[in-house]
Amino acid sequence: MADVMQLTLFDIRNHFFRRTLALDLSNFSDQGSSELIARFTNDMDSFAQGLNTLLSKVIREPLRAISCLSIALWLNWRLTCLALVLVPVSAMTANRAGQIMKRAVRRSLESMSNIYKILQETFQGIVVVKAFTMERRERRRFFLETKSLYKKSVRVATIDALSDPVLEMLALSTVSIALLAGSYLVLNGTIFLDLGLFKLQLASQRMAIEDLLYLYATLAGISDPVRKLANVHSRIQRAAAAADRICSLMDRQPQVADKPKAARLPRHYKTIEFDQVGFSYNGRDPILRGVNLSVKHGETVALVGPNGCGKSTMMSLLSRFWDVESGAIRIDGHDLRDVQIRSLRSQIGMVIQETILFEDTIANNIAYGNRHANRDAIITAAKRSYAHQFISAMPDGYDTVIGERGLGLSGGQRQRIALARAMLLDPAILILDEATSAVDIQDEALIRKAIEEFSRNRTTFLITHSLGSLQFADRIVLINAGRIESVGTDSELRRSSPLYRRLHEIHFQRESA
């Protein structure tokens, strides 16, 4: 039985993880990673406890109850039926207690998710917490949430503690009815129970004391498994509350998915077109409004504009993390919604501002998108990103295991590893979202040089505020309030666009500071 339970949990965990990875990015931003982790851990543990109770008792106890009931009916079916009068009341009581338990457990699980969230935020932002001396605030926040969890957990325990005695009393009352009625028959030597207005026949012949004791023993044998099953019902309701939270996520369908007959996208060689593209997040204010842009293969295009103008959103739509709400994006004439997502993203190399590295070797981090790459290919990619020198200087070289999120490396080192990872894919399209914003001048120069060399014969999109990066862009696209305001070279936009000149001055002042 233990093997069956563990195998079931193994399948559920893997199915849950598979379904979660298939969801859109919007689900991750809406739920938050702490909420998802809570469902994977705390909710799954609660579900496992209920499953263990179910598998261990749901087969054995009903068999015991049915066996004893059959014997009791054979001994005296009339008295047995009289004893079963309170069974519907017991069932309704157990069901009501289970519903109350389910709601209480759901609230406690939600409170536990909030605790996960506080822990994650505090530990990830520990530098900010200490820099602003906000330890007291975080302690207070954690105290209030754990106090809330304490109250909700006490309520769960109270419901559990009260439901058991009530069900015990109902089970005892059920047996007592038969015992009292049977005792009346034995003491009075009759087969009828005199109720005043009428007599109720409770036996086909006079009962001896031995018959009554046998009947009592069998009825007691029924009440014990029924009581245990009622307790199982309470445990199952706890598991059901956890299962509801798990299934609510598993039942979600990704909004961005392959069509039934989606075609494989050939390697990009011609043009990328944004045709009257409009988009908003979750129906809120539009981020992009009627964007039109055509980019030729091998062209390097820089996207600039104020924060929140839609630059990163355009690249998210190109990668099809979301689908456009209006208009279309086409690669070589193929609408992105008509092609396989995997064949699209396999052609895109992406380096973002917040570099994501995994707790693994440097070699495996570089080969993350190409697990079949050999060591020579990994080293070549590292050399092209100017990462080979500092990697070779590490104690274990490419086999050095970096810590969580690569925090043991400098910002420039992390970015060069991320750039090597993108290079190893040999992408047709390269997206660089503020790839040099969090590095020092020396690292920025190396990264910029690597990008300039690698972007040749690839369609490259730069989202940057760096004046140096703008210099090797073929065109600069100025975006403002979700619309393309101007397109041209650096010198052309400085002459024609007041907004570009203002942005240019601001960034120049920052770089000069």
KACORTA-V445438 format. One record per backbone hydrogen bond with DSSP energy under -1.0 kcal/mol. NH is the residue of the N-H (numbers start at 1). CO is the residue of the C=O. E is the energy in kcal/mol with one decimal. If there is no record, write none. Layout:
# KACORTA-V445438
NH&CO&E  NH&CO&E
This chain:
# KACORTA-V445438
5&1&-2.3  6&2&-2.6  7&3&-2.4  8&4&-2.2  9&5&-2.6  10&6&-2.3  11&7&-2.3  12&8&-2.5  13&9&-2.9  14&10&-2.0  15&11&-2.5  16&12&-2.9  17&13&-2.4  18&14&-2.4  19&15&-2.6  20&16&-2.3  21&17&-2.3  22&18&-1.0  23&20&-1.3  29&25&-2.1  30&26&-2.4  31&27&-2.6  32&28&-2.0  36&32&-1.7  37&33&-2.6  38&34&-2.1  39&35&-1.7  40&36&-1.9  41&37&-2.0  43&38&-2.2  45&41&-2.3  46&42&-2.1  47&43&-2.4  48&44&-2.2  49&45&-2.1  50&46&-1.8  51&47&-2.4  52&48&-2.4  53&49&-2.1  54&50&-2.5  55&51&-2.6  56&52&-1.9  57&53&-1.7  58&54&-2.1  61&57&-1.8  63&59&-1.3  64&60&-1.9  65&61&-2.5  66&62&-2.7  67&63&-2.2  68&64&-2.3  69&65&-2.4  70&66&-2.2  71&67&-1.8  72&68&-2.5  73&69&-2.5  74&70&-1.8  75&71&-2.3  76&72&-2.7  80&76&-1.9  81&77&-2.2  82&78&-2.0  83&79&-2.2  84&80&-1.3  85&82&-1.4  87&84&-1.2  90&86&-2.4  91&87&-2.7  92&88&-2.5  93&89&-2.4  94&90&-2.6  95&91&-2.3  96&92&-2.5  97&93&-2.6  98&94&-2.1  99&95&-2.1  100&96&-2.2  101&97&-2.4  102&98&-2.5  103&99&-2.0  104&100&-2.2  105&101&-2.7  106&102&-2.2  107&103&-2.0  108&104&-1.9  109&105&-2.4  110&106&-2.1  111&107&-2.0  112&108&-2.0  113&109&-2.0  114&110&-1.7  115&111&-1.6  116&112&-2.0  117&113&-2.0  118&114&-2.3  119&115&-2.6  120&116&-2.5  121&117&-2.6  122&118&-2.6  123&119&-2.6  124&120&-2.4  125&121&-1.7  126&123&-1.0  129&125&-2.5  130&126&-2.4  131&127&-2.6  132&128&-2.2  133&130&-1.1  134&129&-3.1  138&134&-2.2  139&135&-2.6  140&136&-2.5  141&137&-2.5  142&138&-2.5  143&139&-2.7  144&140&-2.5  145&141&-1.8  146&142&-2.6  147&143&-2.3  148&144&-1.9  149&145&-2.3  150&146&-2.4  151&147&-2.3  152&148&-2.2  153&149&-2.6  154&150&-2.5  155&151&-1.9  156&152&-1.8  157&153&-2.5  158&154&-2.6  159&155&-2.5  160&156&-2.2  161&157&-2.6  162&158&-2.5  163&159&-2.2  164&160&-1.4  166&162&-1.6  167&163&-2.3  168&164&-2.3  169&165&-2.6  170&166&-2.1  171&167&-2.2  172&168&-2.6  173&169&-2.7  174&170&-1.9  175&171&-1.7  176&172&-2.5  177&173&-2.1  178&174&-1.1  179&175&-2.3  180&176&-3.1  181&177&-2.3  182&178&-2.7  183&179&-2.5  184&180&-2.1  185&181&-1.8  186&182&-2.4  187&183&-2.8  188&184&-2.0  190&185&-1.6  193&200&-2.9  195&198&-2.3  197&195&-1.5  200&193&-2.6  202&191&-2.8  203&191&-1.0  212&208&-1.9  213&209&-2.2  214&210&-2.3  215&211&-2.4  216&212&-2.7  217&213&-2.4  218&214&-2.1  219&215&-2.5  220&216&-2.5  221&217&-1.8  222&218&-1.2  223&219&-2.3  224&220&-1.8  226&222&-1.9  227&223&-2.6  228&224&-2.1  229&225&-2.5  230&226&-2.2  231&227&-1.9  232&228&-2.2  233&229&-2.2  234&230&-1.5  235&231&-2.0  236&232&-2.9  237&233&-2.0  238&234&-1.4  239&235&-2.1  240&236&-2.7  241&237&-1.9  242&238&-1.6  243&239&-3.0  244&240&-2.5  245&241&-1.4  246&242&-2.2  247&243&-3.4  248&244&-2.1  250&246&-2.0  251&247&-2.7  262&259&-1.7  263&338&-2.2  272&295&-2.7  273&330&-3.1  274&293&-3.4  275&328&-3.1  277&291&-2.3  278&326&-2.0  279&288&-1.8  284&281&-1.9  287&279&-3.0  288&279&-2.0  289&482&-2.9  291&277&-2.4  293&274&-2.0  295&272&-2.9  297&270&-2.9  299&296&-2.0  301&460&-3.2  302&475&-2.6  303&462&-3.9  304&477&-2.6  309&306&-1.5  314&310&-1.9  315&311&-1.3  316&312&-2.2  317&313&-2.3  318&314&-2.0  319&315&-2.0  321&316&-2.9  325&278&-2.3  326&278&-1.6  328&275&-1.9  330&273&-2.5  331&334&-2.2  332&271&-3.5  334&331&-1.9  336&329&-2.3  338&335&-2.1  339&336&-1.1  340&263&-2.7  344&340&-1.5  345&341&-2.8  346&342&-1.9  347&344&-1.6  348&345&-1.4  349&429&-2.9  351&431&-2.4  355&353&-1.2  360&358&-2.0  362&400&-1.5  363&398&-2.6  365&361&-1.9  366&362&-2.3  367&363&-2.1  368&365&-1.1  370&367&-1.2  373&370&-1.9  378&374&-1.9  379&375&-2.6  380&376&-2.4  381&377&-2.2  382&378&-2.2  383&379&-2.4  384&380&-2.1  385&381&-1.4  386&383&-1.3  387&382&-3.3  388&382&-1.1  391&387&-2.0  392&388&-2.7  393&389&-1.1  394&391&-1.5  397&394&-1.1  399&396&-2.3  400&397&-1.5  402&360&-2.4  406&403&-2.3  407&404&-1.6  409&406&-1.8  414&410&-2.4  415&411&-2.2  416&412&-2.0  417&413&-2.0  418&414&-2.4  419&415&-2.3  420&416&-2.1  421&417&-2.2  422&418&-1.9  423&419&-2.4  424&420&-2.3  426&423&-1.7  429&347&-2.6  430&459&-2.9  431&349&-3.1  432&461&-2.7  433&351&-2.7  434&463&-3.4  437&434&-1.3  444&440&-2.7  445&441&-2.0  446&442&-1.7  447&443&-2.8  448&444&-2.8  449&445&-2.1  450&446&-2.4  451&447&-2.6  452&448&-2.4  453&449&-2.1  454&450&-2.5  455&451&-2.5  458&455&-1.8  459&428&-2.1  460&299&-2.4  461&430&-3.0  462&301&-2.9  463&432&-3.2  470&466&-1.4  473&470&-1.2  474&300&-1.9  475&300&-1.7  476&488&-3.2  477&302&-3.5  478&486&-3.0  479&304&-2.9  480&483&-2.8  482&309&-1.1  483&480&-1.5  485&478&-2.8  486&478&-1.3  488&476&-2.0  493&489&-2.5  494&490&-1.9  495&491&-1.3  496&492&-2.0  497&493&-2.6  501&497&-2.1  502&498&-2.3  503&499&-2.6  504&500&-2.8  505&501&-2.4  506&502&-2.3  507&503&-2.5  508&504&-2.2  509&505&-2.4  510&506&-1.9  511&507&-2.4  512&508&-1.8  513&509&-1.2
